């Protein structure tokens, strides 16, 4: 698992950040200034546009490249490098098709950390070129649209579309990006998903570190232990006394810097096993945090990833 995780983290070394996805009761750890700034930063992944007829052959990739260049001018958008993103998605047998749907967007968000996906189509009718963009929230599954048309050059049309898409994202982010949830919200949803099922006694061990620094940070493990206890699980430090073992690896790493802001990405992989070593559930999550301090942002990103996995994984280990 570690070798694969390191390979994926290498691929993820790209310049992008994230709108704050932390929990409201933990933002104090990041700092008021950091949280306030991160709230208006949105990570965006751009996919190749689908070509609807033969007269626009080869234009799909051109549109996405031009759109990438146009959106890069918006300081509130942090773009996932498209060539590097392709490597990540290829490992999961996904592609950069313009036919990305809302359900697939959720999985892409888990893998890349992107909160918003921009894709769409290009076609020609009566001599005019049409560019139609779909703006998809990977957390909310909401889809918004924007389009431009004309008989002018593709670069001019793409520039107009970039401005329109940029306006939609920054103006309607509350529809695309999920609202900040408290830990209380997460726990309540986990309890609802489990219902009356028996909760096993769990042992949790997550190896974590911040790449490039010697500091060992148990942020993900502590967060998972806290959520388990709050959700009614018995958490033990004795591996032999547990019904279910939750083990995994987490890494945080510097991504890029813009002015006083630094973006840090985290990757967490967890698996749950029973006493016989049978795998009950496996999950992974990528998260990126923007802040003023690298180590604090890294810790928050690991906490966020841990909480997101907990909500999906814990119901699967109850019978």
C-alpha positions as CSV (number, residue, x, y, z in Angstrom):
1,X,0.0,0.0,0.0
2,X,2.8,2.4,0.9
3,X,4.5,2.0,-2.5
4,X,1.3,2.7,-4.4
5,X,0.5,5.6,-2.1
6,X,3.9,7.3,-2.7
7,X,3.4,6.8,-6.5
8,X,0.0,8.5,-6.4
9,X,1.3,11.3,-4.3
10,X,4.1,11.9,-6.8
11,X,1.5,12.3,-9.5
12,X,-0.5,14.6,-7.2
13,X,2.3,17.1,-6.9
14,X,0.5,19.8,-8.9
15,X,-0.4,23.4,-8.3
16,X,-3.9,23.4,-6.8
17,X,-5.6,24.2,-3.6
18,X,-9.0,23.7,-2.0
19,X,-11.9,25.6,-0.6
20,X,-12.0,24.9,3.1
21,X,-13.6,21.4,3.6
22,X,-12.8,21.2,7.3
23,X,-15.3,21.1,10.1
24,X,-16.6,24.3,11.6
25,X,-15.6,23.4,15.1
26,X,-12.0,22.8,14.0
27,X,-11.3,25.9,12.0
28,X,-9.8,27.6,15.0
29,X,-6.8,25.2,14.7
30,X,-6.1,26.6,11.2
31,X,-6.4,30.2,12.3
32,X,-9.1,32.7,11.6
33,X,-7.1,34.4,8.7
34,X,-6.3,31.1,7.1
35,X,-9.9,29.8,7.3
36,X,-11.3,33.1,6.0
37,X,-9.0,33.1,2.9
38,X,-9.5,29.4,2.2
39,X,-13.3,29.8,2.0
40,X,-13.0,31.5,-1.3
41,X,-10.5,29.2,-3.0
42,X,-11.9,26.4,-5.2
43,X,-10.0,23.5,-6.8
44,X,-11.1,22.9,-10.4
45,X,-10.4,20.0,-12.8
46,X,-11.0,20.6,-16.5
47,X,-11.8,17.6,-18.8
48,X,-11.6,17.5,-22.6
49,X,-14.7,18.7,-24.3
50,X,-16.7,16.1,-26.3
51,X,-16.8,16.6,-30.1
52,X,-20.4,16.4,-31.3
53,X,-19.8,16.2,-35.0
54,X,-17.0,15.6,-37.5
55,X,-16.7,19.4,-38.4
56,X,-15.1,20.0,-34.9
57,X,-12.7,17.1,-34.9
58,X,-9.7,17.9,-32.8
59,X,-11.3,20.9,-31.1
60,X,-12.3,19.2,-27.9
61,X,-8.8,19.1,-26.4
62,X,-8.1,22.6,-27.8
63,X,-11.1,24.0,-26.0
64,X,-10.1,22.5,-22.7
65,X,-6.5,23.7,-23.0
66,X,-7.7,27.3,-23.8
67,X,-10.2,27.1,-21.0
68,X,-7.5,26.0,-18.6
69,X,-5.4,29.1,-19.6
70,X,-8.4,31.4,-19.2
71,X,-9.5,30.1,-15.8
72,X,-5.9,30.2,-14.5
73,X,-6.2,34.0,-14.4
74,X,-8.8,33.8,-11.6
75,X,-6.9,33.8,-8.2
76,X,-9.9,32.1,-6.6
77,X,-9.4,29.0,-8.7
78,X,-6.7,26.4,-8.2
79,X,-6.5,24.2,-11.3
80,X,-5.5,20.5,-11.2
81,X,-2.8,19.9,-13.9
82,X,-4.6,18.0,-16.6
83,X,-1.7,15.8,-17.7
84,X,-1.0,14.7,-14.1
85,X,-4.7,14.2,-13.4
86,X,-4.9,11.8,-16.4
87,X,-2.3,9.5,-14.8
88,X,-4.3,9.4,-11.6
89,X,-7.6,8.6,-13.4
90,X,-5.9,6.0,-15.7
91,X,-5.0,4.0,-12.6
92,X,-8.7,3.8,-11.7
93,X,-9.8,3.1,-15.2
94,X,-11.5,6.5,-15.6
95,X,-10.9,8.9,-18.5
96,X,-11.0,12.5,-19.3
97,X,-14.1,12.2,-21.5
98,X,-16.5,15.2,-21.9
99,X,-19.3,12.7,-21.0
100,X,-18.5,12.9,-17.3
101,X,-21.7,12.6,-15.2
102,X,-22.5,13.7,-11.7
103,X,-22.1,10.3,-10.1
104,X,-18.7,9.8,-11.7
105,X,-17.7,13.3,-10.6
106,X,-18.0,12.2,-7.0
107,X,-15.4,9.5,-7.5
108,X,-13.1,11.8,-9.4
109,X,-13.3,14.3,-6.5
110,X,-12.2,11.6,-4.1
111,X,-9.2,10.8,-6.2
112,X,-8.0,14.2,-7.2
113,X,-9.2,16.5,-4.4
114,X,-11.1,18.6,-7.0
115,X,-14.3,20.2,-5.7
116,X,-15.5,21.3,-9.1
117,X,-15.2,19.7,-12.6
118,X,-15.6,21.6,-15.8
119,X,-16.4,19.7,-19.0
120,X,-18.7,19.9,-21.9
121,X,-19.0,19.7,-25.7
122,X,-18.2,21.5,-28.9
123,X,-20.2,21.4,-32.1
124,X,-21.0,23.4,-35.2
125,X,-24.4,24.4,-36.6
126,X,-25.0,26.6,-39.7
127,X,-21.4,27.8,-39.7
128,X,-21.4,28.8,-36.0
129,X,-19.3,27.1,-33.4
130,X,-21.0,26.3,-30.0
131,X,-19.1,25.7,-26.8
132,X,-21.3,24.3,-24.0
133,X,-19.8,23.9,-20.6
134,X,-21.0,21.7,-17.7
135,X,-19.9,22.8,-14.2
136,X,-20.2,19.9,-11.8
137,X,-19.8,20.0,-8.0
138,X,-18.1,16.8,-6.9
139,X,-19.6,17.0,-3.4
140,X,-23.1,18.3,-4.2
141,X,-23.6,16.6,-7.7
142,X,-25.2,19.9,-8.8
143,X,-24.7,20.7,-12.5
144,X,-24.7,24.2,-13.9
145,X,-24.2,25.2,-17.5
146,X,-22.8,28.0,-19.6
147,X,-22.4,28.4,-23.3
148,X,-21.1,30.7,-26.0
149,X,-21.5,30.6,-29.8
150,X,-20.1,32.5,-32.9
151,X,-18.2,32.2,-36.1
152,X,-15.1,33.8,-34.7
153,X,-11.9,32.0,-33.8
154,X,-11.8,29.2,-31.2
155,X,-9.5,31.2,-29.0
156,X,-11.9,34.1,-28.7
157,X,-14.8,31.8,-28.0
158,X,-12.9,29.9,-25.3
159,X,-11.9,33.2,-23.7
160,X,-15.5,34.2,-23.5
161,X,-16.5,30.8,-22.0
162,X,-13.7,31.0,-19.4
163,X,-15.0,34.4,-18.2
164,X,-18.5,33.0,-18.1
165,X,-17.5,29.8,-16.2
166,X,-15.3,31.8,-13.8
167,X,-18.3,34.0,-13.0
168,X,-20.6,31.0,-12.4
169,X,-18.1,29.3,-10.0
170,X,-17.3,32.3,-7.9
171,X,-20.9,33.5,-7.9
172,X,-22.7,30.2,-7.3
173,X,-20.1,28.3,-5.3
174,X,-22.6,27.7,-2.5
175,X,-24.5,25.5,-5.0
176,X,-21.5,23.6,-6.2
177,X,-19.4,23.2,-3.0
178,X,-20.8,21.5,0.1
179,X,-21.4,23.6,3.1
180,X,-19.0,23.2,6.0
181,X,-20.1,20.4,8.3
182,X,-19.4,20.1,12.0
183,X,-18.2,16.9,13.5
184,X,-21.6,16.6,15.1
185,X,-23.1,16.5,11.6
186,X,-20.7,13.7,10.5
187,X,-21.4,11.6,13.6
188,X,-25.2,12.1,13.3
189,X,-25.1,10.8,9.7
190,X,-22.9,7.8,10.7
191,X,-25.3,6.9,13.5
192,X,-28.2,7.2,11.1
193,X,-26.5,4.9,8.5
194,X,-25.6,2.3,11.1
195,X,-29.0,2.3,12.9
196,X,-29.5,-0.6,15.3
197,X,-26.6,-2.7,13.9
198,X,-24.0,-4.0,16.4
199,X,-20.9,-1.8,16.5
200,X,-17.7,-3.9,16.8
201,X,-14.8,-3.0,19.1
202,X,-12.1,-1.4,16.9
203,X,-8.4,-1.0,16.9
204,X,-7.1,1.9,14.8
205,X,-3.5,2.3,13.5
206,X,-2.6,4.8,10.8
207,X,1.0,5.5,9.8
208,X,1.2,9.2,9.0
209,X,3.9,11.7,8.1
210,X,4.4,15.0,6.3
211,X,6.7,14.5,3.4
212,X,9.8,16.6,3.5
213,X,9.7,17.0,7.3
214,X,10.6,14.6,10.1
215,X,7.4,15.3,12.1
216,X,5.1,12.4,12.6
217,X,1.6,13.7,12.7
218,X,-1.2,11.3,14.0
219,X,-4.0,13.7,12.8
220,X,-5.9,11.1,10.8
221,X,-5.7,8.4,13.4
222,X,-6.8,10.7,16.3
223,X,-9.7,12.0,14.2
224,X,-10.9,8.5,13.3
225,X,-10.7,7.4,16.9
226,X,-12.6,10.5,18.0
227,X,-15.4,9.9,15.4
228,X,-15.6,6.2,16.3
229,X,-16.1,6.9,20.0
230,X,-18.6,9.6,19.3
231,X,-20.5,7.2,17.0
232,X,-20.8,4.6,19.8
233,X,-17.9,2.3,18.9
234,X,-15.6,1.0,21.6
235,X,-12.0,1.9,20.7
236,X,-9.2,-0.2,22.1
237,X,-5.4,0.2,22.1
238,X,-5.0,-3.6,22.3
239,X,-5.0,-5.1,18.8
240,X,-5.6,-8.6,20.1
241,X,-8.8,-7.4,21.9
242,X,-10.4,-5.9,18.8
243,X,-13.2,-7.3,16.6
244,X,-12.1,-5.1,13.7
245,X,-8.7,-3.7,12.8
246,X,-8.6,-0.4,10.9
247,X,-5.2,0.2,9.4
248,X,-3.7,2.5,6.8
249,X,-1.3,5.1,5.7
250,X,-1.5,8.8,5.4
251,X,0.8,11.4,3.8
252,X,0.7,15.2,3.7
253,X,2.8,17.2,1.3
254,X,3.4,20.7,0.2
255,X,1.7,21.5,-3.2
256,X,2.3,25.1,-4.0
257,X,2.4,28.7,-2.7
258,X,0.6,31.9,-3.8
259,X,1.7,34.9,-1.9
260,X,1.2,34.2,1.8
261,X,-1.0,31.2,1.1
262,X,0.3,27.6,0.9
263,X,-1.6,24.6,-0.3
264,X,-0.9,21.2,1.2
265,X,-2.3,17.9,-0.2
266,X,-3.0,14.8,1.9
267,X,-3.6,11.2,0.8
268,X,-5.2,8.7,3.1
269,X,-5.8,5.0,2.5
270,X,-7.6,2.8,5.0
271,X,-8.7,-0.8,5.2
272,X,-10.8,-2.7,7.8
273,X,-10.1,-6.3,8.6
274,X,-11.8,-8.9,10.9
275,X,-10.0,-11.1,13.3
276,X,-9.2,-13.6,10.6
277,X,-7.6,-11.0,8.4
278,X,-10.5,-10.9,5.9
279,X,-10.8,-7.4,4.4
280,X,-14.2,-5.9,5.2
281,X,-13.8,-2.6,3.5
282,X,-11.2,-0.5,1.7
283,X,-11.3,3.2,1.0
284,X,-9.1,6.2,0.1
285,X,-9.4,9.9,0.1
286,X,-7.4,12.9,-1.2
287,X,-7.8,16.3,0.4
288,X,-6.0,19.6,-0.1
289,X,-6.0,22.5,2.3
290,X,-5.1,26.1,1.9
291,X,-3.6,28.0,4.8
292,X,-0.9,30.3,6.1
293,X,1.2,27.5,7.8
294,X,2.2,24.3,5.9
295,X,2.2,21.9,8.8
296,X,-1.1,23.1,10.2
297,X,-2.7,22.9,6.7
298,X,-1.4,19.4,6.3
299,X,-2.9,18.3,9.6
300,X,-6.2,19.8,8.7
301,X,-6.1,18.0,5.3
302,X,-5.5,14.6,7.0
303,X,-8.3,15.2,9.5
304,X,-10.7,16.1,6.6
305,X,-9.7,12.9,4.7
306,X,-10.1,10.8,7.8
307,X,-13.6,12.1,8.5
308,X,-14.8,11.6,4.9
309,X,-13.6,8.0,4.9
310,X,-15.1,7.4,8.3
311,X,-18.5,8.3,7.1
312,X,-18.3,5.8,4.3
313,X,-16.3,3.0,6.0
314,X,-17.8,2.7,9.5
315,X,-21.3,1.6,8.4
316,X,-19.7,-1.2,6.3
317,X,-18.1,-2.9,9.4
318,X,-21.3,-3.1,11.4
319,X,-23.6,-6.1,11.2
